[in-house]
Amino acid sequence: MPKELKYDHVDVFTDKPLGGNQLAVFHNPGQLTANQMLAIAREINFSETTFVYPAKAAGTDARLRIFTPSEEIPFAGHPAIGTAFVLASRSRKKLEKISLELGVGPIEIDIEYKGKKIHSLAMHQPLPVFGSALQNREQAARAFGVTADDILGGGVVSNGLDFLIVEATTLQAVQSARCNGEDAVKVIKRHNVHAIYIFARLQGKGPSVHARLFTPKSNVVEDPATGSAAGALGGYLARILKFPMKLHMVVEQGIEIQRPSLISVDVNSERGTIEGVTVSGKAVAVGEGILRLF
């Protein structure tokens, strides 16, 4: 008899189905091995798939394992927010806060409601740790298929995952970027990071930043919405802009791959030291499924 595993399908960092970043949440995975979870994540083939277990750490509500189609990772933004959305939606109580146990430790997520409906979720991220500066603009430009003049600079930021943050001089450079596999892998290896996050600052009303994330070693080369990288970017900008108190920005991502997403980022600083990073967004239920394992 087949073993049936039920899962929820949600889109994160959007309030409209078929936008944002897809997530499959297995809320009763049983005794799956790591290899089985990886195989399931590969079968689903979203950027990430999560598996929810009873909490082990004191003060947490659930333990979360996160898999991309190619590996298990200790932390990611849209899986944490999307899983909290599923848990709160399934709860008989109105949960205003959920603490998830991840590979990087507990992650707190605040839940805002409008009436009985979940309106948005805010995740408190690990504080950013800053690494080396971008070492070769020409190499980075080749990784994105742009010119060296299109690259302003960048650096490594870690908040549970390591990202190379790269600032482009124009919005057009980000929009025209593409992931050139071998060159992008060279940049990733040189800086020893998980992914590359290229962005441009925007002027006027609306979103503050236009960004794209490339993971050339993953089955999912471009991610539609990356909460962890957006938080790392917020820390990066707060540091280089020397914000004395608070930085607020809205990141748009996923436009080029037809999955528009909006990510809000708030960074609190005190005397030049970053003391808190919060990443917020919406989520929407898209469907439910059953996976049959023989």
C-alpha positions as CSV (number, residue, x, y, z in Angstrom):
1,M,0.0,0.0,0.0
2,P,1.4,3.4,-0.9
3,K,2.4,5.8,1.9
4,E,0.6,9.1,1.4
5,L,2.2,12.4,2.4
6,K,0.0,15.5,2.4
7,Y,1.4,18.9,1.6
8,D,0.3,22.5,1.2
9,H,1.3,24.6,-1.8
10,V,1.7,28.3,-1.0
11,D,3.1,31.3,-2.9
12,V,5.2,33.6,-0.7
13,F,6.0,37.3,-1.0
14,T,2.8,37.9,-3.0
15,D,-0.9,38.3,-2.3
16,K,-1.8,36.8,-5.7
17,P,-1.7,33.1,-6.6
18,L,0.9,32.2,-9.3
19,G,3.2,35.0,-8.2
20,G,6.0,35.2,-5.6
21,N,8.0,32.1,-4.6
22,Q,6.4,28.7,-4.6
23,L,6.7,26.5,-1.5
24,A,5.6,23.0,-0.7
25,V,5.1,22.3,3.1
26,F,4.9,18.7,4.3
27,H,3.3,19.1,7.7
28,N,3.4,15.4,8.8
29,P,6.4,13.8,7.1
30,G,6.9,10.9,9.4
31,Q,10.1,9.0,9.4
32,L,11.6,10.2,6.1
33,T,15.3,10.0,5.6
34,A,17.3,13.0,4.4
35,N,17.8,11.3,1.1
36,Q,14.0,10.8,0.8
37,M,13.3,14.4,1.6
38,L,15.9,15.5,-1.0
39,A,14.3,13.2,-3.6
40,I,10.9,14.7,-2.8
41,A,12.2,18.3,-3.1
42,R,13.7,17.3,-6.4
43,E,10.3,15.9,-7.5
44,I,8.5,19.1,-6.5
45,N,11.3,21.2,-8.0
46,F,10.4,24.4,-6.3
47,S,13.2,26.6,-5.0
48,E,12.6,25.0,-1.6
49,T,10.4,22.4,0.1
50,T,10.0,22.2,3.9
51,F,9.3,19.4,6.3
52,V,7.7,20.2,9.7
53,Y,8.5,18.2,12.8
54,P,7.6,18.6,16.5
55,A,9.8,21.1,18.3
56,K,12.9,20.0,20.2
57,A,14.3,23.3,21.3
58,A,12.7,25.0,24.3
59,G,10.4,27.9,23.4
60,T,9.9,26.9,19.8
61,D,6.7,25.7,18.2
62,A,8.0,23.4,15.4
63,R,11.2,22.2,13.9
64,L,11.8,22.8,10.2
65,R,14.0,21.1,7.6
66,I,14.5,23.0,4.3
67,F,15.6,21.3,1.1
68,T,16.3,22.8,-2.3
69,P,16.3,20.3,-5.3
70,S,20.0,19.8,-4.7
71,E,20.7,20.1,-1.0
72,E,19.5,20.7,2.6
73,I,20.1,24.3,3.8
74,P,20.0,25.6,7.4
75,F,18.0,28.8,6.7
76,A,15.9,30.5,4.1
77,G,13.4,33.3,4.2
78,H,10.5,32.3,2.0
79,P,10.3,28.7,3.5
80,A,10.2,30.1,7.0
81,I,7.5,32.7,6.3
82,G,5.5,30.2,4.1
83,T,5.7,27.5,6.7
84,A,4.6,29.9,9.4
85,F,1.6,30.9,7.2
86,V,0.6,27.2,6.8
87,L,0.9,26.5,10.5
88,A,-1.1,29.6,11.5
89,S,-3.7,28.9,8.8
90,R,-4.2,25.3,10.1
91,S,-4.2,26.3,13.8
92,R,-7.5,26.4,15.7
93,K,-6.1,29.4,17.6
94,K,-5.3,32.8,16.3
95,L,-1.5,32.7,16.4
96,E,0.2,36.0,16.5
97,K,3.8,34.6,16.8
98,I,5.5,31.4,15.7
99,S,9.0,30.3,16.6
100,L,10.6,27.9,14.2
101,E,13.6,25.8,15.0
102,L,16.0,25.9,12.0
103,G,19.5,24.9,11.4
104,V,20.7,28.4,12.4
105,G,18.6,28.3,15.6
106,P,15.2,29.7,16.5
107,I,13.6,32.1,14.1
108,E,10.7,34.3,15.3
109,I,7.9,35.2,13.0
110,D,5.2,37.7,13.8
111,I,1.8,37.3,12.2
112,E,-0.5,40.3,11.4
113,Y,-4.2,39.8,10.7
114,K,-7.0,41.7,9.1
115,G,-10.0,40.3,10.8
116,K,-9.6,36.5,10.8
117,K,-7.4,36.5,7.7
118,I,-3.6,36.5,7.8
119,H,-2.4,39.8,6.3
120,S,1.4,39.6,6.5
121,L,4.2,37.9,8.3
122,A,7.4,39.4,9.6
123,M,10.5,37.3,10.2
124,H,13.4,38.3,12.5
125,Q,16.6,37.2,10.8
126,P,20.0,36.3,12.2
127,L,22.2,39.4,12.3
128,P,24.4,39.9,9.2
129,V,28.1,39.1,9.3
130,F,30.2,40.9,6.7
131,G,32.9,39.3,4.7
132,S,35.3,40.3,1.9
133,A,34.5,42.9,-0.7
134,L,33.8,42.0,-4.3
135,Q,37.2,41.1,-5.6
136,N,36.9,41.3,-9.4
137,R,34.3,43.4,-11.1
138,E,35.3,42.0,-14.6
139,Q,34.7,38.5,-13.4
140,A,31.4,39.4,-11.9
141,A,30.3,41.2,-15.0
142,R,31.1,38.1,-17.1
143,A,29.0,36.0,-14.7
144,F,26.0,38.2,-15.4
145,G,26.6,38.9,-19.1
146,V,27.1,42.6,-18.5
147,T,30.1,45.0,-18.7
148,A,32.4,45.9,-15.9
149,D,31.1,49.5,-16.0
150,D,27.6,48.0,-15.1
151,I,29.0,46.8,-11.7
152,L,29.4,49.4,-8.9
153,G,30.8,47.0,-6.2
154,G,29.6,44.5,-3.6
155,G,30.6,42.2,-0.9
156,V,29.9,39.0,1.0
157,V,27.2,39.0,3.7
158,S,26.2,36.0,5.8
159,N,23.0,35.6,7.9
160,G,22.9,31.8,8.0
161,L,23.6,31.6,4.3
162,D,26.5,33.3,2.5
163,F,25.6,35.7,-0.3
164,L,27.6,37.8,-2.6
165,I,25.8,41.1,-2.8
166,V,26.5,42.9,-6.1
167,E,25.3,46.4,-6.9
168,A,24.7,47.4,-10.5
169,T,24.9,50.9,-11.7
170,T,21.5,50.8,-13.5
171,L,18.2,49.1,-13.4
172,Q,18.7,48.1,-17.1
173,A,21.9,46.2,-16.1
174,V,19.9,44.0,-13.6
175,Q,17.1,43.5,-16.0
176,S,19.4,42.3,-18.8
177,A,21.6,40.1,-16.6
178,R,21.7,36.4,-17.2
179,C,23.4,33.6,-15.3
180,N,26.5,32.5,-17.3
181,G,27.0,29.1,-15.7
182,E,30.8,28.6,-15.7
183,D,31.7,32.2,-15.0
184,A,29.0,32.4,-12.2
185,V,30.3,29.2,-10.6
186,K,33.8,30.7,-10.6
187,V,32.5,33.8,-8.7
188,I,30.6,31.6,-6.3
189,K,33.7,29.5,-5.6
190,R,36.0,32.5,-5.3
191,H,33.9,34.1,-2.6
192,N,32.7,30.7,-1.1
193,V,29.0,31.8,-1.2
194,H,25.6,30.1,-1.7
195,A,24.3,32.5,-4.3
196,I,24.8,35.9,-6.0
197,Y,22.3,38.7,-5.4
198,I,22.5,41.5,-8.0
199,F,20.5,44.7,-7.4
200,A,20.0,48.3,-8.4
201,R,18.6,51.1,-6.3
202,L,15.4,52.7,-7.6
203,Q,14.3,56.3,-7.5
204,G,10.9,57.8,-6.8
205,K,7.9,56.2,-5.3
206,G,7.3,52.4,-5.0
207,P,9.9,49.7,-4.4
208,S,13.4,50.9,-3.3
209,V,15.4,48.1,-5.0
210,H,15.1,45.8,-8.0
211,A,17.0,42.5,-7.4
212,R,17.6,39.1,-8.9
213,L,19.2,36.0,-7.3
214,F,21.2,33.4,-9.2
215,T,22.3,30.0,-7.9
216,P,24.2,28.4,-10.7
217,K,24.9,25.2,-8.8
218,S,21.2,24.6,-8.1
219,N,18.5,23.0,-10.2
220,V,16.6,26.3,-9.8
221,V,19.0,28.8,-11.4
222,E,17.0,32.0,-10.6
223,D,15.0,32.4,-7.5
224,P,11.8,34.4,-7.7
225,A,11.9,35.9,-4.1
226,T,14.7,35.4,-1.6
227,G,13.9,36.7,1.9
228,S,17.3,35.7,3.4
229,A,19.2,37.5,0.6
230,A,16.9,40.6,0.9
231,G,17.7,40.7,4.6
232,A,21.4,40.4,3.9
233,L,21.1,43.2,1.3
234,G,19.4,45.4,3.9
235,G,22.3,44.9,6.3
236,Y,24.8,45.6,3.5
237,L,23.1,48.9,2.6
238,A,22.6,50.0,6.2
239,R,26.3,49.5,6.7
240,I,27.6,51.3,3.6
241,L,25.1,54.1,3.9
242,K,25.8,54.3,7.6
243,F,22.1,54.6,8.6
244,P,22.1,55.8,12.3
245,M,18.8,54.3,13.3
246,K,16.5,52.6,10.9
247,L,16.5,51.6,7.2
248,H,13.3,50.6,5.5
249,M,13.2,49.4,1.9
250,V,11.0,47.3,-0.4
251,V,12.7,44.8,-2.8
252,E,11.0,43.8,-6.0
253,Q,12.2,40.5,-7.4
254,G,11.1,37.8,-9.8
255,I,9.8,40.2,-12.5
256,E,12.0,38.7,-15.2
257,I,10.8,35.2,-14.7
258,Q,7.1,36.1,-14.5
259,R,6.8,35.6,-10.7
260,P,6.6,39.2,-9.3
261,S,7.4,39.5,-5.6
262,L,7.6,42.2,-3.0
263,I,9.8,41.9,0.1
264,S,9.9,44.5,2.9
265,V,13.1,44.9,4.9
266,D,13.7,46.8,8.1
267,V,17.1,47.2,9.6
268,N,17.6,48.7,13.1
269,S,21.0,50.1,14.0
270,E,22.6,51.7,17.1
271,R,25.8,53.6,16.8
272,G,26.7,51.9,13.6
273,T,26.0,48.4,14.9
274,I,23.1,46.5,13.3
275,E,20.9,45.2,16.0
276,G,17.9,43.7,14.1
277,V,16.8,42.7,10.6
278,T,13.2,42.0,9.9
279,V,11.9,40.7,6.6
280,S,8.2,40.9,5.9
281,G,5.8,39.9,3.2
282,K,2.5,38.3,2.3
283,A,1.6,34.7,1.4
284,V,-1.3,33.0,-0.3
285,A,-2.6,29.5,-0.3
286,V,-2.6,28.0,-3.8
287,G,-3.5,24.3,-3.2
288,E,-3.0,21.0,-1.4
289,G,-1.6,17.8,-2.6
290,I,-0.8,14.2,-1.8
291,L,2.5,12.5,-2.7
292,R,2.3,8.7,-2.9
293,L,5.5,6.8,-2.0
294,F,5.5,3.0,-2.7
